[in-house]
Amino acid sequence: MTPRSFLLTAELADYVRASSERPDDVAADLIAETAAMAERGEVPGTMQIAPEQGVFMQLLARALMARQAIEIGTFTGYSALCIARGLAEDGSLLCLDRNAEWTAVARRFWERAGLADRIELRLGDALTTLRGLPAVETFDLAFIDADKTGYAAYVEELYDRMTPNGVVLLDNTLWSGRVLDPRAEDDHALVALNAALATDPRWETVLLPLGDGLTMLRKR
Ligand SMILES: C[S@@+](CC[C@H](N)C(=O)[O-])C[C@H]1O[C@@H](n2cnc3c(N)ncnc32)[C@H](O)[C@@H]1O
């Protein structure tokens, strides 16, 4: 099944998709292969962003004329495919993930899409990798979609690395609605982060009800 927002009925999700740019063959095959892996129980079923969010992120990267981008949490590579496609001609995307098996699927599809030369994947703990990057490495666009308890540290770490007006996107900030009734550690981490970001003077912040909630931060 194609990922869809918990906020939408199946009919509305179809309508949203039909009213947005359609995934091309490579993206559609990647979505289908990931769904098949989920059906076989090889991967969790709810990890991939919804197709309309992919289109939005590609469009945003293009509108920002982003050159350098970073993704924290890559999985089978669909969100990275969208970001990389939106980057300027000489742009590049750095992907951080710790799962070699899932990202092997990503590499295969990036190759097929002709994007392998503009995406670099680094395997390992994302925060350790991020902290180890040279100080001169900066980004116009960042997408955070990994462990929820790590989000606050990723945002802090990224602040100095974002170019002026740089945009950070955080996925799952509505967390299927669990932010209204936090119980688990992930729920509480997202509630605390959402509250902190809403009043953080360093960022212009909006939480968009797209997908599972997509927070957008612009560095002031
Ligand atoms: C929700 S999935 C990413 C989905 C992807 N953005 C997409 O749309 O297809 C989360 C990914 O984060 C990775 N991850 C979680 N915690 C991590 C950490 N501490 N360091 C590196 N990767 C991590 C997982 O291996 C997984 O692939």
Ligand as a Chemical Component Dictionary entry (heavy atoms), coordinates in Angstrom:
data_LIG
# 
_chem_comp.id                   LIG 
_chem_comp.type                 NON-POLYMER 
_chem_comp.pdbx_formal_charge   0 
_chem_comp.three_letter_code    LIG 
# 
loop_
_chem_comp_atom.comp_id 
_chem_comp_atom.atom_id 
_chem_comp_atom.alt_atom_id 
_chem_comp_atom.type_symbol 
_chem_comp_atom.charge 
_chem_comp_atom.model_Cartn_x 
_chem_comp_atom.model_Cartn_y 
_chem_comp_atom.model_Cartn_z 
_chem_comp_atom.pdbx_ordinal 
LIG C1  C1  C 0  11.594 6.701 8.747  1  
LIG S1  S1  S 1  13.000 5.969 8.046  2  
LIG C2  C2  C 0  13.469 7.148 6.804  3  
LIG C3  C3  C 0  12.506 7.149 5.637  4  
LIG C4  C4  C 0  13.018 7.880 4.421  5  
LIG N1  N1  N 0  13.253 9.260 4.707  6  
LIG C5  C5  C 0  12.013 7.725 3.293  7  
LIG O1  O1  O 0  11.161 8.607 3.105  8  
LIG O2  O2  O -1 12.048 6.694 2.629  9  
LIG C6  C6  C 0  14.189 6.207 9.311  10 
LIG C7  C7  C 0  15.608 5.796 8.950  11 
LIG O3  O3  O 0  16.461 6.357 9.942  12 
LIG C8  C8  C 0  17.507 5.463 10.224 13 
LIG N2  N2  N 0  17.993 5.771 11.574 14 
LIG C9  C9  C 0  17.285 5.765 12.726 15 
LIG N3  N3  N 0  18.058 6.163 13.752 16 
LIG C10 C10 C 0  19.290 6.413 13.234 17 
LIG C11 C11 C 0  20.528 6.868 13.785 18 
LIG N4  N4  N 0  20.673 7.128 15.091 19 
LIG N5  N5  N 0  21.578 7.016 12.950 20 
LIG C12 C12 C 0  21.457 6.749 11.637 21 
LIG N6  N6  N 0  20.311 6.332 11.055 22 
LIG C13 C13 C 0  19.246 6.170 11.847 23 
LIG C14 C14 C 0  16.883 4.079 10.066 24 
LIG O4  O4  O 0  17.877 3.121 9.762  25 
LIG C15 C15 C 0  15.863 4.302 8.942  26 
LIG O5  O5  O 0  16.403 3.919 7.701  27 
# 
loop_
_chem_comp_bond.comp_id 
_chem_comp_bond.atom_id_1 
_chem_comp_bond.atom_id_2 
_chem_comp_bond.value_order 
_chem_comp_bond.pdbx_ordinal 
LIG C1  S1  SING 1  
LIG S1  C2  SING 2  
LIG S1  C6  SING 3  
LIG C2  C3  SING 4  
LIG C3  C4  SING 5  
LIG C4  N1  SING 6  
LIG C4  C5  SING 7  
LIG C5  O1  DOUB 8  
LIG C5  O2  SING 9  
LIG C6  C7  SING 10 
LIG C7  O3  SING 11 
LIG C7  C15 SING 12 
LIG O3  C8  SING 13 
LIG C8  N2  SING 14 
LIG C8  C14 SING 15 
LIG N2  C9  SING 16 
LIG N2  C13 SING 17 
LIG C9  N3  DOUB 18 
LIG N3  C10 SING 19 
LIG C10 C11 SING 20 
LIG C10 C13 DOUB 21 
LIG C11 N4  SING 22 
LIG C11 N5  DOUB 23 
LIG N5  C12 SING 24 
LIG C12 N6  DOUB 25 
LIG N6  C13 SING 26 
LIG C14 O4  SING 27 
LIG C14 C15 SING 28 
LIG C15 O5  SING 29 
# 
